[in-house]
Amino acid sequence: MKPVGPLMWEHRLIEKMLVSLTKHIDEIEKSKKVNLLVIDVAVDFIKTYADRTHHGKEEEILFRDLAKKELRPELKKIMQELLDEHSWGRKTTARLVAARDKYLQGDENKLTEIIDLARQLSNFYPKHIEKEDKHFFYPCQDYFTKEEQEKMLAEFWEFDRKMIHEKYNKVFEEFDKLIL
């Protein structure tokens, strides 16, 4: 298996989640009421799975190793675009969390912003995924030997193995703050 395999599997789950999020946002828009649990689950999924787990492997392993190679200019350009898009996704998710928090505090006007930001994220990720799947992942594999690919794949599995501990250490830290 090539290292792009697990990344593309992750894309399929992200796509399914986005379809579901879009349905929820459509319902929120019709009813003019937001179920904050839907937003919380979507934000957790985006932050933990799409960004920290998936983008983490890309940035901390794949892109790190690609930065050591003499990439063709078009691939170098795409890699920078992907990094910029990851940053945009983080900022937009943070804005969604801020809007959610203000809505929870009673600012009903934030409903429109919640809908807009959730739609921006839902519309952004499919294009981002297509760019990675169709224009970046496969050409990048040509830069790695079979041994380098095997090492990268092993590093991906180790990264995933550690993620559950990272996630729940953060959950504990936030939970512990609630009782202090």
N, CA and C atoms as an extended XYZ file, in Angstrom:
540
Properties=species:S:1:pos:R:3:atomname:S:1:resname:S:1:resid:I:1 pbc="F F F"
N         0.839       -1.180        0.000 N   MET     1
C         0.000        0.000        0.000 CA  MET     1
C         0.887        1.247        0.000 C   MET     1
N         0.454        2.234       -0.742 N   LYS     2
C         1.165        3.506       -0.784 CA  LYS     2
C         0.625        4.424        0.311 C   LYS     2
N         1.419        5.383        0.768 N   PRO     3
C         0.962        6.294        1.819 CA  PRO     3
C        -0.299        7.092        1.447 C   PRO     3
N        -0.540        7.278        0.158 N   VAL     4
C        -1.746        8.029       -0.210 CA  VAL     4
C        -3.018        7.239        0.082 C   VAL     4
N        -2.912        5.925        0.222 N   GLY     5
C        -4.087        5.097        0.500 CA  GLY     5
C        -4.844        5.531        1.743 C   GLY     5
N        -4.194        5.551        2.918 N   PRO     6
C        -4.916        5.974        4.126 CA  PRO     6
C        -5.435        7.411        4.039 C   PRO     6
N        -4.678        8.291        3.390 N   LEU     7
C        -5.135        9.688        3.251 CA  LEU     7
C        -6.419        9.751        2.427 C   LEU     7
N        -6.493        8.943        1.387 N   MET     8
C        -7.691        8.945        0.546 CA  MET     8
C        -8.865        8.271        1.255 C   MET     8
N        -8.609        7.249        2.086 N   TRP     9
C        -9.687        6.654        2.887 CA  TRP     9
C       -10.266        7.713        3.823 C   TRP     9
N        -9.378        8.495        4.424 N   GLU    10
C        -9.838        9.553        5.325 CA  GLU    10
C       -10.701       10.559        4.570 C   GLU    10
N       -10.320       10.847        3.337 N   HIS    11
C       -11.123       11.755        2.518 CA  HIS    11
C       -12.551       11.248        2.358 C   HIS    11
N       -12.721        9.940        2.185 N   ARG    12
C       -14.067        9.397        1.983 CA  ARG    12
C       -14.936        9.628        3.217 C   ARG    12
N       -14.378        9.469        4.416 N   LEU    13
C       -15.144        9.718        5.631 CA  LEU    13
C       -15.452       11.213        5.774 C   LEU    13
N       -14.492       12.054        5.475 N   ILE    14
C       -14.711       13.504        5.539 CA  ILE    14
C       -15.838       13.889        4.587 C   ILE    14
N       -15.838       13.335        3.387 N   GLU    15
C       -16.907       13.639        2.417 CA  GLU    15
C       -18.276       13.223        2.954 C   GLU    15
N       -18.361       12.043        3.559 N   LYS    16
C       -19.647       11.592        4.116 CA  LYS    16
C       -20.117       12.539        5.223 C   LYS    16
N       -19.184       12.962        6.065 N   MET    17
C       -19.539       13.872        7.156 CA  MET    17
C       -20.041       15.208        6.600 C   MET    17
N       -19.430       15.671        5.527 N   LEU    18
C       -19.847       16.948        4.933 CA  LEU    18
C       -21.254       16.859        4.344 C   LEU    18
N       -21.591       15.739        3.744 N   VAL    19
C       -22.951       15.549        3.230 CA  VAL    19
C       -23.946       15.626        4.383 C   VAL    19
N       -23.616       14.958        5.474 N   SER    20
C       -24.489       14.984        6.640 CA  SER    20
C       -24.581       16.391        7.233 C   SER    20
N       -23.450       17.075        7.327 N   LEU    21
C       -23.449       18.445        7.853 CA  LEU    21
C       -24.323       19.345        6.990 C   LEU    21
N       -24.235       19.203        5.687 N   THR    22
C       -25.042       20.022        4.783 CA  THR    22
C       -26.529       19.789        5.029 C   THR    22
N       -26.927       18.544        5.235 N   LYS    23
C       -28.337       18.242        5.530 CA  LYS    23
C       -28.766       18.924        6.823 C   LYS    23
N       -27.897       18.856        7.839 N   HIS    24
C       -28.218       19.500        9.118 CA  HIS    24
C       -28.323       21.018        8.956 C   HIS    24
N       -27.416       21.590        8.198 N   ILE    25
C       -27.446       23.046        7.997 CA  ILE    25
C       -28.706       23.445        7.231 C   ILE    25
N       -29.109       22.648        6.243 N   ASP    26
C       -30.361       22.913        5.523 CA  ASP    26
C       -31.536       22.940        6.492 C   ASP    26
N       -31.545       21.996        7.413 N   GLU    27
C       -32.632       21.927        8.405 CA  GLU    27
C       -32.584       23.124        9.350 C   GLU    27
N       -31.395       23.504        9.777 N   ILE    28
C       -31.245       24.673       10.661 CA  ILE    28
C       -31.755       25.918        9.941 C   ILE    28
N       -31.410       26.040        8.680 N   GLU    29
C       -31.835       27.209        7.904 CA  GLU    29
C       -33.353       27.260        7.769 C   GLU    29
N       -33.986       26.117        7.552 N   LYS    30
C       -35.461       26.071        7.420 CA  LYS    30
C       -36.149       26.380        8.740 C   LYS    30
N       -35.671       25.754        9.807 N   SER    31
C       -36.335       25.892       11.109 CA  SER    31
C       -35.949       27.160       11.847 C   SER    31
N       -34.840       27.772       11.442 N   LYS    32
C       -34.295       28.964       12.122 CA  LYS    32
C       -33.924       28.667       13.574 C   LYS    32
N       -33.621       27.382       13.819 N   LYS    33
C       -33.170       26.964       15.145 CA  LYS    33
C       -31.957       26.071       14.956 C   LYS    33
N       -30.952       26.325       15.766 N   VAL    34
C       -29.732       25.536       15.654 CA  VAL    34
C       -29.659       24.543       16.808 C   VAL    34
N       -29.366       23.315       16.456 N   ASN    35
C       -29.077       22.304       17.456 CA  ASN    35
C       -27.571       22.403       17.685 C   ASN    35
N       -27.183       22.956       18.823 N   LEU    36
C       -25.763       23.189       19.080 CA  LEU    36
C       -24.971       21.889       19.155 C   LEU    36
N       -25.634       20.791       19.471 N   LEU    37
C       -24.942       19.504       19.468 CA  LEU    37
C       -24.456       19.168       18.062 C   LEU    37
N       -25.252       19.483       17.048 N   VAL    38
C       -24.847       19.254       15.657 CA  VAL    38
C       -23.586       20.060       15.348 C   VAL    38
N       -23.580       21.304       15.750 N   ILE    39
C       -22.412       22.168       15.506 CA  ILE    39
C       -21.210       21.651       16.283 C   ILE    39
N       -21.427       21.259       17.533 N   ASP    40
C       -20.318       20.751       18.352 CA  ASP    40
C       -19.707       19.488       17.755 C   ASP    40
N       -20.555       18.570       17.301 N   VAL    41
C       -20.046       17.329       16.707 CA  VAL    41
C       -19.303       17.637       15.411 C   VAL    41
N       -19.864       18.518       14.585 N   ALA    42
C       -19.204       18.889       13.322 CA  ALA    42
C       -17.856       19.551       13.590 C   ALA    42
N       -17.812       20.460       14.542 N   VAL    43
C       -16.557       21.145       14.881 CA  VAL    43
C       -15.535       20.143       15.410 C   VAL    43
N       -15.967       19.255       16.291 N   ASP    44
C       -15.043       18.247       16.818 CA  ASP    44
C       -14.508       17.376       15.687 C   ASP    44
N       -15.368       16.964       14.778 N   PHE    45
C       -14.936       16.145       13.647 CA  PHE    45
C       -13.926       16.901       12.786 C   PHE    45
N       -14.243       18.150       12.462 N   ILE    46
C       -13.345       18.941       11.611 CA  ILE    46
C       -12.010       19.167       12.304 C   ILE    46
N       -12.064       19.567       13.581 N   LYS    47
C       -10.818       19.864       14.290 CA  LYS    47
C        -9.976       18.617       14.557 C   LYS    47
N       -10.634       17.559       15.018 N   THR    48
C        -9.880       16.376       15.425 CA  THR    48
C        -9.551       15.469       14.256 C   THR    48
N       -10.544       15.160       13.439 N   TYR    49
C       -10.318       14.180       12.373 CA  TYR    49
C        -9.763       14.837       11.116 C   TYR    49
N       -10.504       15.810       10.572 N   ALA    50
C       -10.073       16.405        9.297 CA  ALA    50
C        -8.779       17.197        9.460 C   ALA    50
N        -8.701       17.995       10.506 N   ASP    51
C        -7.520       18.849       10.626 CA  ASP    51
C        -6.380       18.168       11.370 C   ASP    51
N        -6.587       17.835       12.629 N   ARG    52
C        -5.450       17.325       13.413 CA  ARG    52
C        -4.963       15.972       12.916 C   ARG    52
N        -5.882       15.042       12.652 N   THR    53
C        -5.467       13.705       12.240 CA  THR    53
C        -5.052       13.685       10.767 C   THR    53
N        -5.957       14.101        9.889 N   HIS    54
C        -5.685       14.013        8.453 CA  HIS    54
C        -4.646       15.049        8.011 C   HIS    54
N        -4.929       16.326        8.253 N   HIS    55
C        -3.976       17.359        7.856 CA  HIS    55
C        -2.674       17.217        8.636 C   HIS    55
N        -2.757       16.689        9.853 N   GLY    56
C        -1.539       16.458       10.634 CA  GLY    56
C        -0.590       15.514        9.918 C   GLY    56
N        -1.132       14.431        9.394 N   LYS    57
C        -0.277       13.487        8.646 CA  LYS    57
C         0.277       14.148        7.390 C   LYS    57
N        -0.551       14.919        6.724 N   GLU    58
C        -0.070       15.591        5.513 CA  GLU    58
C         1.060       16.565        5.849 C   GLU    58
N         0.806       17.459        6.787 N   GLU    59
C         1.770       18.518        7.081 CA  GLU    59
C         3.009       18.011        7.809 C   GLU    59
N         2.805       17.171        8.822 N   GLU    60
C         3.919       16.759        9.671 CA  GLU    60
C         4.725       15.597        9.111 C   GLU    60
N         4.183       14.914        8.112 N   ILE    61
C         4.910       13.772        7.547 CA  ILE    61
C         5.095       13.943        6.041 C   ILE    61
N         3.999       13.916        5.274 N   LEU    62
C         4.111       13.965        3.812 CA  LEU    62
C         4.768       15.259        3.340 C   LEU    62
N         4.241       16.403        3.743 N   PHE    63
C         4.784       17.675        3.275 CA  PHE    63
C         6.203       17.892        3.804 C   PHE    63
N         6.444       17.465        5.034 N   ARG    64
C         7.797       17.568        5.612 CA  ARG    64
C         8.801       16.831        4.733 C   ARG    64
N         8.431       15.597        4.348 N   ASP    65
C         9.339       14.800        3.522 CA  ASP    65
C         9.437       15.343        2.096 C   ASP    65
N         8.335       15.862        1.581 N   LEU    66
C         8.375       16.457        0.239 CA  LEU    66
C         9.240       17.709        0.202 C   LEU    66
N         9.273       18.452        1.302 N   ALA    67
C        10.070       19.682        1.362 CA  ALA    67
C        11.563       19.383        1.200 C   ALA    67
N        11.962       18.146        1.433 N   LYS    68
C        13.366       17.748        1.274 CA  LYS    68
C        13.701       17.351       -0.161 C   LYS    68
N        12.684       17.305       -1.018 N   LYS    69
C        12.865       16.862       -2.401 CA  LYS    69
C        12.854       18.068       -3.343 C   LYS    69
N        13.397       17.885       -4.508 N   GLU    70
C        13.361       18.907       -5.554 CA  GLU    70
C        12.065       18.722       -6.355 C   GLU    70
N        11.010       19.340       -5.868 N   LEU    71
C         9.701       19.197       -6.509 CA  LEU    71
C         9.601       20.036       -7.774 C   LEU    71
N         8.806       19.532       -8.717 N   ARG    72
C         8.475       20.342       -9.891 CA  ARG    72
C         7.741       21.587       -9.397 C   ARG    72
N         7.931       22.728      -10.066 N   PRO    73
C         7.302       23.974       -9.606 CA  PRO    73
C         5.788       23.872       -9.412 C   PRO    73
N         5.090       23.141      -10.295 N   GLU    74
C         3.634       23.061      -10.144 CA  GLU    74
C         3.237       22.289       -8.889 C   GLU    74
N         4.017       21.274       -8.503 N   LEU    75
C         3.708       20.546       -7.274 CA  LEU    75
C         4.047       21.371       -6.034 C   LEU    75
N         5.134       22.111       -6.109 N   LYS    76
C         5.503       23.014       -5.013 CA  LYS    76
C         4.392       24.042       -4.787 C   LYS    76
N         3.872       24.561       -5.895 N   LYS    77
C         2.782       25.550       -5.835 CA  LYS    77
C         1.524       24.934       -5.212 C   LYS    77
N         1.175       23.731       -5.631 N   ILE    78
C        -0.011       23.067       -5.074 CA  ILE    78
C         0.182       22.798       -3.587 C   ILE    78
N         1.370       22.364       -3.192 N   MET    79
C         1.619       22.093       -1.777 CA  MET    79
C         1.412       23.362       -0.948 C   MET    79
N         1.886       24.491       -1.443 N   GLN    80
C         1.679       25.744       -0.712 CA  GLN    80
C         0.196       26.105       -0.667 C   GLN    80
N        -0.506       25.901       -1.756 N   GLU    81
C        -1.956       26.150       -1.777 CA  GLU    81
C        -2.662       25.280       -0.732 C   GLU    81
N        -2.261       24.019       -0.649 N   LEU    82
C        -2.873       23.108        0.322 CA  LEU    82
C        -2.606       23.581        1.750 C   LEU    82
N        -1.387       24.011        2.027 N   LEU    83
C        -1.067       24.547        3.353 CA  LEU    83
C        -1.919       25.780        3.660 C   LEU    83
N        -2.059       26.660        2.673 N   ASP    84
C        -2.887       27.856        2.849 CA  ASP    84
C        -4.349       27.475        3.092 C   ASP    84
N        -4.817       26.462        2.375 N   GLU    85
C        -6.193       26.004        2.550 CA  GLU    85
C        -6.397       25.377        3.929 C   GLU    85
N        -5.418       24.629        4.417 N   HIS    86
C        -5.514       24.075        5.768 CA  HIS    86
C        -5.650       25.217        6.778 C   HIS    86
N        -4.862       26.246        6.599 N   SER    87
C        -4.917       27.408        7.490 CA  SER    87
C        -6.291       28.074        7.419 C   SER    87
N        -6.821       28.236        6.211 N   TRP    88
C        -8.154       28.822        6.045 CA  TRP    88
C        -9.196       27.976        6.783 C   TRP    88
N        -9.105       26.660        6.656 N   GLY    89
C       -10.050       25.772        7.333 CA  GLY    89
C        -9.993       25.932        8.845 C   GLY    89
N        -8.795       26.065        9.396 N   ARG    90
C        -8.648       26.255       10.848 CA  ARG    90
C        -9.275       27.581       11.284 C   ARG    90
N        -8.986       28.627       10.536 N   LYS    91
C        -9.526       29.950       10.892 CA  LYS    91
C       -11.042       29.972       10.776 C   LYS    91
N       -11.577       29.356        9.742 N   THR    92
C       -13.018       29.349        9.542 CA  THR    92
C       -13.704       28.516       10.624 C   THR    92
N       -13.099       27.423       11.007 N   THR    93
C       -13.644       26.605       12.092 CA  THR    93
C       -13.620       27.387       13.406 C   THR    93
N       -12.554       28.118       13.656 N   ALA    94
C       -12.471       28.948       14.868 CA  ALA    94
C       -13.554       30.022       14.857 C   ALA    94
N       -13.819       30.600       13.692 N   ARG    95
C       -14.896       31.596       13.574 CA  ARG    95
C       -16.257       30.952       13.842 C   ARG    95
N       -16.450       29.715       13.385 N   LEU    96
C       -17.693       28.988       13.650 CA  LEU    96
C       -17.865       28.753       15.151 C   LEU    96
N       -16.798       28.367       15.814 N   VAL    97
C       -16.848       28.154       17.265 CA  VAL    97
C       -17.196       29.464       17.976 C   VAL    97
N       -16.594       30.562       17.555 N   ALA    98
C       -16.880       31.863       18.177 CA  ALA    98
C       -18.342       32.256       17.967 C   ALA    98
N       -18.862       32.037       16.769 N   ALA    99
C       -20.273       32.356       16.492 CA  ALA    99
C       -21.185       31.468       17.330 C   ALA    99
N       -20.840       30.201       17.439 N   ARG   100
C       -21.618       29.261       18.259 CA  ARG   100
C       -21.643       29.716       19.714 C   ARG   100
N       -20.480       30.133       20.234 N   ASP   101
C       -20.402       30.579       21.622 CA  ASP   101
C       -21.270       31.814       21.866 C   ASP   101
N       -21.240       32.757       20.932 N   LYS   102
C       -22.062       33.970       21.089 CA  LYS   102
C       -23.548       33.639       20.973 C   LYS   102
N       -23.883       32.711       20.081 N   TYR   103
C       -25.276       32.267       19.963 CA  TYR   103
C       -25.727       31.635       21.281 C   TYR   103
N       -24.873       30.800       21.861 N   LEU   104
C       -25.176       30.145       23.129 CA  LEU   104
C       -25.380       31.170       24.251 C   LEU   104
N       -24.666       32.293       24.161 N   GLN   105
C       -24.792       33.364       25.159 CA  GLN   105
C       -26.024       34.233       24.910 C   GLN   105
N       -26.801       33.909       23.869 N   GLY   106
C       -28.044       34.621       23.638 CA  GLY   106
C       -28.080       35.516       22.417 C   GLY   106
N       -27.002       35.600       21.672 N   ASP   107
C       -26.980       36.448       20.479 CA  ASP   107
C       -27.599       35.684       19.304 C   ASP   107
N       -28.913       35.809       19.147 N   GLU   108
C       -29.660       35.088       18.100 CA  GLU   108
C       -29.201       35.479       16.693 C   GLU   108
N       -28.611       36.666       16.554 N   ASN   109
C       -28.135       37.115       15.243 CA  ASN   109
C       -26.983       36.260       14.712 C   ASN   109
N       -26.363       35.489       15.575 N   LYS   110
C       -25.235       34.652       15.158 CA  LYS   110
C       -25.690       33.413       14.381 C   LYS   110
N       -27.003       33.152       14.367 N   LEU   111
C       -27.512       31.994       13.623 CA  LEU   111
C       -27.118       32.077       12.147 C   LEU   111
N       -27.271       33.238       11.548 N   THR   112
C       -26.917       33.424       10.141 CA  THR   112
C       -25.434       33.163        9.920 C   THR   112
N       -24.605       33.626       10.829 N   GLU   113
C       -23.159       33.415       10.715 CA  GLU   113
C       -22.803       31.934       10.869 C   GLU   113
N       -23.469       31.255       11.787 N   ILE   114
C       -23.237       29.820       11.973 CA  ILE   114
C       -23.560       29.081       10.673 C   ILE   114
N       -24.702       29.389       10.085 N   ILE   115
C       -25.111       28.745        8.833 CA  ILE   115
C       -24.095       29.047        7.733 C   ILE   115
N       -23.720       30.307        7.605 N   ASP   116
C       -22.787       30.709        6.552 CA  ASP   116
C       -21.429       30.022        6.702 C   ASP   116
N       -20.887       30.016        7.895 N   LEU   117
C       -19.572       29.419        8.117 CA  LEU   117
C       -19.600       27.899        7.926 C   LEU   117
N       -20.665       27.264        8.391 N   ALA   118
C       -20.788       25.812        8.184 CA  ALA   118
C       -20.888       25.497        6.693 C   ALA   118
N       -21.616       26.316        5.950 N   ARG   119
C       -21.717       26.118        4.494 CA  ARG   119
C       -20.363       26.365        3.816 C   ARG   119
N       -19.647       27.386        4.267 N   GLN   120
C       -18.323       27.635        3.692 CA  GLN   120
C       -17.430       26.410        3.856 C   GLN   120
N       -17.445       25.823        5.042 N   LEU   121
C       -16.635       24.627        5.294 CA  LEU   121
C       -17.115       23.454        4.441 C   LEU   121
N       -18.428       23.275        4.356 N   SER   122
C       -18.988       22.182        3.554 CA  SER   122
C       -18.665       22.338        2.076 C   SER   122
N       -18.601       23.561        1.600 N   ASN   123
C       -18.283       23.808        0.189 CA  ASN   123
C       -16.780       23.754       -0.083 C   ASN   123
N       -15.995       24.109        0.902 N   PHE   124
C       -14.540       24.155        0.758 CA  PHE   124
C       -13.915       22.761        0.652 C   PHE   124
N       -14.265       21.883        1.569 N   TYR   125
C       -13.564       20.609        1.664 CA  TYR   125
C       -13.638       19.733        0.411 C   TYR   125
N       -14.782       19.629       -0.270 N   PRO   126
C       -14.780       18.781       -1.480 CA  PRO   126
C       -13.783       19.247       -2.547 C   PRO   126
N       -13.650       20.550       -2.733 N   LYS   127
C       -12.688       21.076       -3.716 CA  LYS   127
C       -11.253       20.813       -3.252 C   LYS   127
N       -11.031       20.987       -1.970 N   HIS   128
C        -9.712       20.730       -1.386 CA  HIS   128
C        -9.336       19.257       -1.555 C   HIS   128
N       -10.277       18.388       -1.258 N   ILE   129
C       -10.053       16.941       -1.380 CA  ILE   129
C        -9.778       16.566       -2.834 C   ILE   129
N       -10.535       17.134       -3.745 N   GLU   130
C       -10.322       16.832       -5.162 CA  GLU   130
C        -8.915       17.247       -5.603 C   GLU   130
N        -8.467       18.405       -5.137 N   LYS   131
C        -7.121       18.873       -5.487 CA  LYS   131
C        -6.068       17.881       -4.988 C   LYS   131
N        -6.231       17.426       -3.754 N   GLU   132
C        -5.264       16.469       -3.210 CA  GLU   132
C        -5.331       15.134       -3.954 C   GLU   132
N        -6.544       14.606       -4.089 N   ASP   133
C        -6.711       13.275       -4.700 CA  ASP   133
C        -6.276       13.236       -6.166 C   ASP   133
N        -6.674       14.236       -6.924 N   LYS   134
C        -6.486       14.165       -8.377 CA  LYS   134
C        -5.244       14.874       -8.896 C   LYS   134
N        -4.704       15.809       -8.111 N   HIS   135
C        -3.615       16.618       -8.647 CA  HIS   135
C        -2.332       16.602       -7.820 C   HIS   135
N        -2.384       15.988       -6.634 N   PHE   136
C        -1.217       16.098       -5.764 CA  PHE   136
C        -0.684       14.757       -5.259 C   PHE   136
N        -1.550       13.953       -4.668 N   PHE   137
C        -1.070       12.745       -3.995 CA  PHE   137
C        -0.280       11.809       -4.907 C   PHE   137
N        -0.865       11.441       -6.024 N   TYR   138
C        -0.176       10.459       -6.873 CA  TYR   138
C         1.126       10.990       -7.468 C   TYR   138
N         1.163       12.206       -8.020 N   PRO   139
C         2.450       12.683       -8.548 CA  PRO   139
C         3.537       12.756       -7.466 C   PRO   139
N         3.139       13.026       -6.233 N   CYS   140
C         4.121       13.132       -5.149 CA  CYS   140
C         4.775       11.801       -4.823 C   CYS   140
N         4.052       10.722       -5.021 N   GLN   141
C         4.606        9.415       -4.689 CA  GLN   141
C         5.824        9.079       -5.539 C   GLN   141
N         5.897        9.674       -6.736 N   ASP   142
C         7.041        9.434       -7.624 CA  ASP   142
C         8.358        9.934       -7.028 C   ASP   142
N         8.279       10.811       -6.044 N   TYR   143
C         9.481       11.371       -5.432 CA  TYR   143
C        10.067       10.479       -4.343 C   TYR   143
N         9.340        9.418       -3.991 N   PHE   144
C         9.773        8.566       -2.890 CA  PHE   144
C        10.104        7.156       -3.375 C   PHE   144
N        11.158        6.607       -2.814 N   THR   145
C        11.490        5.208       -3.087 CA  THR   145
C        10.468        4.323       -2.377 C   THR   145
N        10.489        3.056       -2.709 N   LYS   146
C         9.587        2.096       -2.053 CA  LYS   146
C         9.852        2.088       -0.545 C   LYS   146
N        11.107        2.130       -0.159 N   GLU   147
C        11.478        2.121        1.262 CA  GLU   147
C        10.979        3.384        1.963 C   GLU   147
N        11.129        4.531        1.303 N   GLU   148
C        10.646        5.787        1.895 CA  GLU   148
C         9.124        5.752        2.056 C   GLU   148
N         8.441        5.189        1.084 N   GLN   149
C         6.985        5.080        1.171 CA  GLN   149
C         6.570        4.164        2.325 C   GLN   149
N         7.271        3.060        2.488 N   GLU   150
C         6.966        2.135        3.589 CA  GLU   150
C         7.209        2.802        4.941 C   GLU   150
N         8.295        3.558        5.028 N   LYS   151
C         8.608        4.279        6.271 CA  LYS   151
C         7.523        5.322        6.564 C   LYS   151
N         7.095        6.031        5.523 N   MET   152
C         6.058        7.040        5.684 CA  MET   152
C         4.747        6.394        6.138 C   MET   152
N         4.381        5.297        5.537 N   LEU   153
C         3.161        4.588        5.910 CA  LEU   153
C         3.220        4.156        7.375 C   LEU   153
N         4.354        3.641        7.806 N   ALA   154
C         4.526        3.246        9.212 CA  ALA   154
C         4.402        4.467       10.131 C   ALA   154
N         4.941        5.589        9.684 N   GLU   155
C         4.836        6.815       10.486 CA  GLU   155
C         3.382        7.290       10.558 C   GLU   155
N         2.628        7.126        9.480 N   PHE   156
C         1.198        7.455        9.494 CA  PHE   156
C         0.474        6.628       10.554 C   PHE   156
N         0.742        5.309       10.596 N   TRP   157
C         0.065        4.441       11.564 CA  TRP   157
C         0.427        4.850       12.991 C   TRP   157
N         1.688        5.185       13.208 N   GLU   158
C         2.124        5.615       14.540 CA  GLU   158
C         1.458        6.937       14.919 C   GLU   158
N         1.348        7.840       13.963 N   PHE   159
C         0.678        9.124       14.182 CA  PHE   159
C        -0.763        8.866       14.635 C   PHE   159
N        -1.465        7.994       13.909 N   ASP   160
C        -2.849        7.674       14.260 CA  ASP   160
C        -2.943        7.042       15.643 C   ASP   160
N        -2.019        6.163       15.943 N   ARG   161
C        -2.040        5.481       17.238 CA  ARG   161
C        -1.960        6.480       18.396 C   ARG   161
N        -1.174        7.526       18.224 N   LYS   162
C        -0.987        8.524       19.283 CA  LYS   162
C        -2.155        9.513       19.375 C   LYS   162
N        -2.930        9.635       18.307 N   MET   163
C        -3.983       10.652       18.260 CA  MET   163
C        -5.037       10.484       19.348 C   MET   163
N        -5.445        9.271       19.641 N   ILE   164
C        -6.483        9.058       20.651 CA  ILE   164
C        -6.030        9.585       22.009 C   ILE   164
N        -4.755        9.416       22.309 N   HIS   165
C        -4.224        9.901       23.583 CA  HIS   165
C        -4.152       11.424       23.589 C   HIS   165
N        -3.745       12.002       22.474 N   GLU   166
C        -3.710       13.460       22.372 CA  GLU   166
C        -5.111       14.032       22.541 C   GLU   166
N        -6.072       13.437       21.869 N   LYS   167
C        -7.463       13.913       21.931 CA  LYS   167
C        -7.977       13.886       23.364 C   LYS   167
N        -7.832       12.759       24.031 N   TYR   168
C        -8.437       12.642       25.348 CA  TYR   168
C        -7.623       13.303       26.449 C   TYR   168
N        -6.373       13.585       26.242 N   ASN   169
C        -5.650       14.457       27.173 CA  ASN   169
C        -6.230       15.867       27.106 C   ASN   169
N        -6.559       16.332       25.894 N   LYS   170
C        -7.183       17.652       25.749 CA  LYS   170
C        -8.579       17.661       26.359 C   LYS   170
N        -9.337       16.581       26.166 N   VAL   171
C       -10.674       16.483       26.766 CA  VAL   171
C       -10.552       16.597       28.282 C   VAL   171
N        -9.612       15.879       28.864 N   PHE   172
C        -9.419       15.950       30.309 CA  PHE   172
C        -9.078       17.368       30.756 C   PHE   172
N        -8.143       18.015       30.062 N   GLU   173
C        -7.738       19.367       30.442 CA  GLU   173
C        -8.925       20.318       30.442 C   GLU   173
N        -9.780       20.236       29.429 N   GLU   174
C       -10.968       21.083       29.367 CA  GLU   174
C       -11.971       20.706       30.446 C   GLU   174
N       -12.151       19.420       30.653 N   PHE   175
C       -13.067       18.934       31.669 CA  PHE   175
C       -12.632       19.355       33.068 C   PHE   175
N       -11.335       19.251       33.315 N   ASP   176
C       -10.786       19.600       34.624 CA  ASP   176
C       -10.984       21.083       34.928 C   ASP   176
N       -10.926       21.929       33.914 N   LYS   177
C       -11.140       23.368       34.105 CA  LYS   177
C       -12.556       23.668       34.583 C   LYS   177
N       -13.500       22.807       34.228 N   LEU   178
C       -14.895       23.039       34.589 CA  LEU   178
C       -15.128       22.971       36.089 C   LEU   178
N       -14.316       22.220       36.805 N   ILE   179
C       -14.555       22.058       38.249 CA  ILE   179
C       -13.634       22.900       39.110 C   ILE   179
N       -12.760       23.663       38.493 N   LEU   180
C       -11.838       24.500       39.291 CA  LEU   180
C       -12.431       25.849       39.563 C   LEU   180
